[in-house]
Amino acid sequence: MVLNVNSKEGTAFPVDGQLLMVLPRAGASIKNPDVQLPILRSDADGYYLEMRVEADTRDASEVAVTRRVTLENVSVEEWEDLKRQYAALDLKICTDQGISKGLEKIQDRKIQRLFMALLTFLNPRQVSIVLYLYKQAARQGNGRLVTFRSNDLLESLGYTRTKDGGFAAKLRSQLNRDLVALHRTELILAQSLRKGNSVGAKVMIKSVLRIRDYEIDNVPRDFDLAKAADYTYELADAYTVSLEFFEGPGRTGDYVLFASNIDIKQKLGSNAKSDYKTKLLIYLASRLKWDIPQDGQYLVISKQYLFKNLDLLGSNSSRNNQIFWRTVDELKQEGYILGAQELPGKKKVPNVQFQVNPEKLRNN
């Protein structure tokens, strides 16, 4: 790594700019109006479970992204069974009553977990894991390769240890499933590419990370990465991952600097989908890459896009507004935002002007 941004504790660490540009779209929830229903697809190369987020042409930052899980070693009979299980997926219940409720009729735990991973991909907890890994990448200085202990990550996420010094099986299992989801799920997006006098497209297929190896402290223990993600409740003791979006300081210099003291702790008893603070922080970081901030600090964003990307999509506008400004206040208290105010916008849709603190969040 060419730029040692973490030479002092509490300074900053870089997160890949291209990843930040697509994170809010890649992690769009099933309630987002741009999200299409998940589909099963087969071609000559294999079988896939896919979910597409369509582009909103009114805003350049609203790009189209497909998230895809390749279904490996699937027989014709298993494919037919998968289609039958897919028919039991009730997406209306998923949006109205919650994803777990909508998946109740799917009996096969592996298939249920695959759908759960795709439908909840890049939720705020997984984004917090990604931020932790980029922070470790800056500290370790091994480029895109990051090695970490599972218990260290769980502790950084704010979870409480049990009496024996470990963590509850449910938390350990969830972390392995999150890591495997980030490893398995590919993001497919197209970038405009000028060729002479014509404009073509470059299609990119990447996972957020790839698990390169993992360690078990007690050798007799039987642990299988995929089996643990699909069926059981287990976690390896240490992992080495490769960050697949890594064009940062050592390459193009396309990155955003985050303060090293960023708080990624999960709120006790809270569902990851309710972590509006992480959603807003990541969305502001993405807009630093999409937009040209005024005076380097000021971002003016349509309130409509803010609400959509924060999943404030219900009809209760008063509640949505309350949650939004409470979230803004949280980021103010943590120093990421110095100020925010509502401004008139086109067609009576207001904008919000943010003054971002360059000491906590900075475009490079």
N, C-alpha and C positions, 0 to 999 in steps of 0.2 A: 504494500500500500504506500503510495507516494506521499499522501497528505496525512500526517499524524495529528488528526483533530482531537485526539483523546489523550494528549500527552499529560494533561492535568485532569484530575478527577473533577467532575462537575462542569466540563466545558461542553463539548458537543460530539455527536457521531453522525455520519452520513447515511442516508437511506436513498437507494437508487431512484432517480427521477422518473424513469419510465414506469417503474412499478407504482410509484405514487400517482402517476397520471391515470392509471387504470384501476387502482384499488377500489375507489368508491363504486365504479361500475361492475367490477368483477365480484364485489361483495353485495351487490343489490339483493334485497330480500324478495321473497315471493310476493309481497304486497306491492312492490314497486310497479307502476303501470307499464314500464318498459320491459318487464320480465315476461318471457314466453313460458308456456307450460313445458316441463321437462319431457323429453322424448327418448324412446329407444330407437337406435339406428344401427343398421348393419351395412357393411360394404365388403369389398374383396379383402380388405385388410383386417377386418374383425368386427367386433360388436362394441357399441358405445351407449353410454347414458349421457345425454346432453341437455344443457339448459342455456338459452340464449337471452342476452340483454340487448334489445334493439337500440339503435342510435336515435337520439332526439335531435333532429337537424336544426333546431332553433339555437343550439348552443354547441360550439366546437368541442367542449369538454365531454359531451354526452355521446361517446363513441360506442359502437357495437362490440360486444365481447361475448364469446361462447365459452362456457366452462364445460369440460368433458372428462368423463372417467372411462378409460378403456377397460372393458370387461375381459379379463384374461382367462384362457383355458375353459371357454364355455362350449359345451356340446350343443348339438341341435336340440336335444331334449331339454337341456337346461335353459336354452334360449326361449323355447316355447313356454316353459314354466315361468320364466321371468316376465314374459308378456302377460301371462295370467295374473301374476302378482301385481304387475303394473296397473292392470285394470282395477285392482282393489284400492289403488291410491286415490283418496278423495281430496282433491286440491281445494275444493270450496271449504271443506272443514279445516284444511291446513291454514287457509287465510282467515277464516272466521273464528276458529276455536283453538288454533295452534297446530304446529307440525306434528307433534307427538300424537295428538288425537287423530289427525288425518292419516297417520301411518298404522293405526291400531289393527286394521284388517289384514295387513301384510304379516303373514305368519313366520316367514323365514327371517331370522335375525340378521343374517348377512345382507339380504336385499333391503331390509328395513334400515339398516345402518348406512348402506350406500346412498339411499334416497335422502336420509337425514344429513349425511355429509355434503351432498350436492346442494340441498335446499338451504343449508345454513352456512355455506362456504364463505370464508373470510368474515365471519361475525367479529364483533369487537374483541372477544377473547383471543381468537386466532390472530387478529391484527396485533394485539399486544404481544403475542408470542413472536411474531415476525419482527416487531420493533426490538424485542429483547435480543434476537439473533443478530440483527444488524449492529446493535450496540456491542455485542460480544465480538463480532467480526472486526470492529475498529480496535477493540482492546487486544485481541489476539494477534492481529497483524498478519494473518495467513491468507489474505485475499478473501475469496468467496467461501472458503472452507471454515466451518465453525464446529467446535467440539464443546459439549456442555453436559453437566450432570443433571439428570431429571429433577432431583430434589432441589437443586439450586434454582431451576426455572420455576418450579411450583412455589418455592418460597418467595421469589420475586413477584409472582402473580398474587401474593398476599394470602395464600392459603395457610391454614393453621396445622401445625404438626400434631400427630397423635402422641400418646404417652411414650411409645417406644421410639420416638424421634422421626418416624416416617410420615406418610400421608395416607389418608383414607383411600381404599381401593377404588371408590367411585371417581375421585379426583385423578388418580394415577391412570385409570382406564381412559378417562376423558382426554388427558394429555396425549396419550398414544394415538387415540382416534383423531385428534386435531392434527398431529404431526403427519400421520398417514394420509389424511385428507389433503393437506398442503403438498404432500409428495405425489399423490395419485392424480389429483385434479389438474388437468391442463387448461391453460387459457389460450384461446385462439382469437387473435385480432389482426386487423389489416391496417397497415400504414400507407399513406399516399407515397408514391415513388415516381419522381419525374424521370422519364426516359426520352431524351431528345425534346421533341415538341409535344409529346403526349404524356399523360399522367396515368401511371399504372398503380399497382398496389403490391406491397410486400406483406405476405401473410406470416405472422409470427406464432409459433406454438411453444409455450413454456409453462413449466410448473413454477410455483413460487419458490419451492425448494425441493431438493432430492436428498433422501436419506442414503448416505453412502455406507455407513456401518453403525452397529450398535453394540453395547457391551452389557454383559450380565455378570454381576459380582459373584454369585454363587453358581458355579458351573453345572451342578446336577439339575438346576432349575430348568424346566422345559419352557422355552419362550420362542414363539414364532410371530414375527412382526405383523403379517397379514392376518393370521388367525386371531391374534389379540385384538386387532382393529375390527374384525368382522364378527367374532363370536364371544370372546372371553373378556375378562376384566384385568388386564395386565399392562405393565410398562417396563421397558428396558431401563437399566440404571444410568446409561450414558449413550449419547448419540453423536455422530458426526454428520453434518448436513452440508450440502452445497447450495448457496444462495444463487438461484438461476438468473435473477435480475441483478446484475452487478456491473454496471458501467460507470461506477462512481469515481472517486478521486484518482485512482490509478489509471483511468482510461479517458473517458470523454469529459469528466468533470461535471456530469449531469446528475446532480443530487440535491437533496434538501438536508440541511443540518438541523438535528433535533437536540435539545438540551439533554445532557447525560443524566440529569436527575428527573427525567420524565417518570411520571407515576403510572405504572401499568397494573397496579393492584386491582383485583376484582372485588366489587362490593359484595359483602357477605349477604347471602340469601337472595341476591339479585340475578335475574336472567341476563345473559350477555346481550340480548337484543335491546335491552333498556339502557345500555351504556352509551348515551347520547354524546357524552363528552369526547370519547374516543372517535366516534363517527364524525363529529364536527371538526376535531383537530386534524384528522386525516383528510377530510374534504378541503379544509383550508390549505393544507400542505399540497394537495393535488392542484388547487387553483393557483398556487404560487408557480407551478410548472406550466399550466395552461395559459394563464394571463400574464400580462406585463404589469406588475403592481405599480401603482402611482407613487412616486417618490420612494420606491423600493419597499414600502410598508403598507400601503393602502389597497385593499381589495374591495371592489364593489360587485356584489353577487345578488342575483334575483332571489327574493325570498321564496319564490316558487321552487327553484332548484335546491335551495337550502333545505326546505321541508321535505322534498322528495328524497334527497340523499340522507336525511336523518330519519327516514321512515315515519315522519309525522304526516300520515296520509289519511287519518280519520276525518270525519265530517265535523268534529268538535273543534272549530277554529280557535276558540278561547283557550281550550286545553293545550292545543298545539303551540299556540303563541306563548303560553306560560312555560311549557317545557323548553321551548327554544331559548327564551331569554334567561331562564334559570341555567341552561347549559352554557350560554355566553358568559354569565357571571362566574361559573365554575372555572372557565378558561381564563377569565380575568384574574381571579384569585390565584391561579397557578402561574400567572405572568405571561401566558401565551398571547393574550389579547390585551392591548393597552386601552382600546376603546372600540365601541360599536354603536352605530346609530342608523335608524331607518330613514331612507330617502325615497322621494317619489320616483316611480319608474314608468315604463311604457304600458299602455292599456290598463292603467290603474293597478298594476301589479308592482308593489313596492320593492325596492332594493335595500340591501343592508351593506353599509360601509364598515369594514373592519380595519382597525390599525393593528397590524401584527407586530409583536415584539421581536426584532431581529436577533436579540440575545438568546431567545428561546426557540425560534423557528425561522430559518433563513434559507432563501433560495441561492443556489450556486450554479 
